[in-house]
Amino acid sequence: MAQSLQSFHTFSLPSQCQHFYQIDEVNQLLSTDFSSPFCILGEGSNTVFLSDYQGSVIHMNTKGIDIEQQSDGFLLHIAAGENWHQLVAMTIANDMPGLENLALIPGTVGAAPVQNIGAYGVELEKFVSYVDYFDIAAKTTKRLNKDECQFGYRDSIFKHALKNKAVITQVGLLLPKKWQPVLSYGPLQQLSDPSPQQVFEQIITTRNSKLPNPSKLANAGSFFKNPVISNEQLALLLKQYPELPHYYVDAEHHKVAAGWLIEQAGLKGFKVAGIEVHQQQALVLVNHGNSTGDDLIAMVNHVQLQVWQKYQIALQHEVRLIDADHECHIELGASS
């Protein structure tokens, strides 16, 4: 039976799917039909349905957190359907710091490893002990350790070798008892000898000041990845744009701020139908309504083209875009 998806993804484009499975227990995956095109969904905060989906949506809603105290840290076993921010808040409230820089990132725990979520100088992989997943072909649960997850910048094995072959069911996070704050980014630099709670609160204040609440204004959070460029290209750009925010990646590369590139290209407030480059944070696209997937594609194409023409940097979208039967990628003027 067809199911509307508008309320199941935070960008809230009108769309529906052919079949909808809500998974409250992992064993329900054994009787789930994976034969047609399928899409695994948590809270839909990093997924946009561009059109009606001609397949099955599998909504992971499993719950449960077990905490195992070890000599040097806390090992948390977390069900995929748990809300990410609520998990972070729980760890801070229970004197298990470490995740505070990742506060207020929308979505579920199960979605976090796929994207290797990160913010303010910290990425999820720093804390991952293991990821459990349901192997669709073998119909059994398997475990990967951190190295086997092949984490990269907003990347993991779940986007490549295990794409459409695995459903993440549980994540194991190890939080060291010896807390080391990461204060290298933006407003965190002004904090002097802060507590984990103070870092947590500063992150929340900062994100709330820059990012619109999707329950009030439809959006999918940061829409574009911060591009990684060569040191040579950075040096050329800094001659022309000395204020360009940039961050060390490795000896040969730096990451530059996509939001800054978009803003300096004069795109804040630019609209296609009801879709707009957000007035406060250019990294975010918002949906005021009366918009379609084609409008969003046109917007992404326009932003990519303007940034390319100004800086010769090809922006990539961070958000998953789903068309009628598969995930698609929009590259400078075309979708694939």
C-alpha positions, 0 to 999 in steps of 0.5 A: 500500500502506498505511503506518503513520505513527506513527513518522513524526510525533513526536507518535506517534498511531496512524495510517496513510496510503494511499500513501507516497513517500520522495523521495531525489532531486528528480527523483522528484517528477516521477513522484509522484502528487499527484492524491489528497489529499497531505501533504508531510512532513519529520521530522514534528516539527510535524505530527500525524496525527489519524486514518488519512490517506486520501491520499499522504504525501510524505516529503522525504529529499533530502540535500546542503549546498553552501557558497559563500563571498562577500565579505560572507558564506557562501551555503549551498545546502541540500537540503530533507531535511537535519536543521535542528539538524545544519545549525546545529551544522555552521555553528557548528563551521565558523565560520559563526555566525548560526543559533545562536539556532535550535539544537535546533529539530526538523525539516528544512531544507525545513520551516523556511521554511513555518513561518518558524521562530524562537526567542530573538529570531531568525527564519529569514527574517533569513537566507533568500536564496531558496527553491526549490520544485517546482511541482506543476502545472507539474512544474518547479522555481522559485525565490522570493527572500526578499520573495517568500516573504511571511514573517510570524510563523510564516507564509509564502506556503507556507501560503497562495498556494502551499499544496498547490501546491509542494514545497520542494526547497532553501533558500539561507541567507546568513550574514553574516561580521560576526557580531551576537549576539542576546541579548535573550531570557531566559537569553541576557541573562546572557551577557557578550561570548559566542562563537557557541559559547557562545550555541549551548550556552546555547540547547541547555542551555535548550531541553533543560531546558524541552522534552522529547525526542520520542524519549523522550516523544512531543510536537510541540514548542511546540504553540501560537503566542505570540499577538500582541495590541494595545497597548491589550489588553496595558495592560489585562492588565498591570494585572491580571498585571504579570509577563506576559512580552511582547515588542515586535512593532511600534508597535501590537502586542506578543507575549505568552508562550502558555506563561505564559498556559497555566501561569497558567490552572492547566493544567500537568499537565492530562490528556485520556486519555494527552495532557498539558500538560507539567509543565515547559513548558506550551507543549508537549503530550505523548503518553503513549500510548493516545490518539487524535486526538479526545483531542488535539482535546478537549485543544486545545479545553480549553486554548483555552477556559480561556485565553480565559475568563481573558485574552480571548486566542484561542490558535492552534495552531502544529502542523499537524493532519491529519485524514482528507483535509486539514489542519484548524484548531481554533478555540475549541470547533470544528475546521474 
